[in-house]
Amino acid sequence: MTLTRPFSVALVMGALLAGVTARATEPEVYTLDPIHTRVVVAVEHAGFSKALGTASGSTGSLWFDPADLAATRWDIAVPLTRLDFGDAKWNAAVQAASLLDAKRYPEARFVSTAVTAVDAQHARACGDLTVRGVTAPLCLDVTVNAVKRHPLPPFRRTAGFSASGMLSRKAFGLEAWPNVIGDCVELRIEAEAVRARNDEPVSSPDTAPTPTPGAPRA
């Protein structure tokens, strides 16, 4: 079938417009706010209680479109050297070579590989978590709390999230003190991210941690 000139021109214009629309809806880059982002871990302490540790100062970026949660991507680094259980000796024990070995591996890093939208405000983000050079899969249940202009200067567009998940210490080779420290670690994350300006660099970590040979991966 031979296309008339007006019809062929219309097809070309339609394709160009479709390309422009696709580019216009690509996720925007947001930079994690290290002051208003906190990671909380809870782990069983000899069956008596759950020890709570918090880490502030996380950095990284996310590519986020509120209208298309499945297009979201995460690249986040958590400073394990700032993990605080409320006691100096307990902090030192957790960061020692037998556990986190924070001197050699000062950060944990999560890089998403797939995000599934549940509804307009909820999604499940799965990816690779690297701790102490070992990479294993982790899935987080994420709630989008708000996406709006921040009410305080400099009035930047900000996205707020809550997330939770669970991981096994053994999956990362953290098997010390099994009679005192439980294997299951509960995660809770409260995060804020600010939309980056065009002249700002993406703040995700420059290079991925190198997994230990033979370490489990997603």
N, C-alpha and C positions, 0 to 999 in steps of 0.2 A: 504494500500500500504506500502510495506517495503522499507525503504530508504537504499541505499548502504552506506557504511562507508564514502567514499570520499564525497558523497553528504551531509550527515549529518554533517560532519566536516565543510564543506563549509558554511552550514546554521549557525552553531554556531559562526564561525569566522565572518560571515557577521553581525550577531547580535551584537557581541562585537565591531566591527568596527563602527557600527551605533551608539552604546552607546558612544564611544569615540568621534565621530563627534558631537553628540548632546551636550556633555559636553564642547567641544571645542568652541562651538558657544554660550554658555550661556553669557548673558550680563555682561560686566565688571563693577566694582564699580568705580564711580567717586565721588569725594568729592567737594562740593560746595565751590567756592572761595568767602569768605565774602567781600573781598575788591572790587572785580570786579562784584559783583552782587547787583542790585538795584531794589527795588520794588517801583512803582509809583502808587498812587491812585488819581483819579479825581472825585470830587463830587460837585454837584450844590450848589452854595452859594446864597440863596434867589433869584434865577432867574437871578442874575446879571452876574455871571461868574462861572467858575468851579475852586474850590480851589484845588491846587495840593500839595500832600504830598509825601515825599520820605522816604524810610527806607533802610539803609545799614546794613551790618553785618549779613545777613541771613546765616544759617548753615544747613547742612544736606547732604544727599547722593542721588545719582540716579544710577540705574542699567541700563546700556545703551549699545546697540549694533547698530552702524550706519546702518548695513545691515538689521536690523529687528526692526524698530521703535516701532512696536506693543508690543515688549517684554520689553520696557522701563518701569521702576518704579521710582516714586518720593517719597521722604520723607523729607520735607523741613520745617524749622521753621523760622519765621520772627519776629524779636524783635520789638514789638509795642512801647516799651519805646524809640525807636530811630526814630519813625515816626515824621517827621519834616515838618511843614507847613510854615516855615519861620518867625514865630512870637512866642515868648515865651508864651504869654497869650493864643493864639489860641492852641498851643501844649498842654498846661495844661488843657484847656477845653476839648479837644478831648480825653485825657488820663484819665479824671475824671471818677468817679464811674457811672455817668449818661450815659456815652458813652462806651468807651473801657474798663474802669476799669483796666487800665494797671498795677496798683499796685498788684492787685490780679491775673490778667491774663496777664503776661508780653509778651507772645508770641502768634502768630497765627501759626497754623500748617496745612499744606496741605499734604495729603497722597493719592496718585493716586490709583484708583481701576481698571481703564481700559484705555488703550491708543490705538487709532485707527490711523493707518497710512493713510495719504491722498496721498502722493507721497514720493519720496526719501528724501525730505527735510522738509516735513510738516506733522504734526500729530495733533490729538485732544486728549488731556489728560483730563480725567474726574476723580473726586475723592471726598474726604471729606475734607472740610475746617472747622477748629475749631477756633472760635473767642469768647472770653469771656465765655468759657465753653460750647458753643452751636455749634453743628456740623450740617452742611448743605452741599448739593452737590454743586460742582463748576466744570465747564468745561473751559479749556484753549485751545486756538489755538496756537500751538507751531511751530516755525520755527527753524530748525537746521542751524545755520549760518556757522559753520566751525568745523571740527574735525581734529586736526593736532598737530604736535609738536610745542610747544610755542617757539617763536624766542628769548626769553630772558631766562637767567639762572633761575632755574635749567633745562630748556628745557624739561619740562614734557608734556606729551600728554594731550591736553586740548580740551574740547568741549564747544562751545558757542551757546547760545539759546536766542531767543526772544519769548515772550509769551504775550497773551492778553486775557482778559475775563471781565465779568460783574457779579456783585452780588447785592443782595438787602439787605439793612441795616436791614429791618424788619425780614428777615429770621434768623438773629442772635440776635433778640431782641433789636437792637439798634434803638429805636424809639424816642429818645429825640430830641427836637428842629425841629419838622417836617416842620415848616414854614420857617426855615432858611437853614436847611441841606436837600438836596435831598435824595431820597431813593436809587436811582441807583448809584452804585460806579463802576467806570471804573478802571480796573487793567492793568498795563503794567509791564512786568518783563524783565530785561536784565540780563542774568546769564552766568557765566563761571564756569566750573567744571573741576577739574584735576583728571586724572586717578590715583587711589590709588595704592600704592605699596603693595606687598604681606604682608609686616610686619606692615602695617598701619591699625589702627582700623577704622571701618565704623563710620562716623561722624553724622549719623542721630540721632535725639533725642532718649533718652533711653526709655521713656515711652510716650504713647499717652495721651493728655489731657482728663480728664474725662468730658464727655458731661453733661449738665444740664438735670436732669430727665424730660422726656417728650419733649426734644428738638428735632427738625426735623433732620432726617438723610437721607442720600442718600438711 
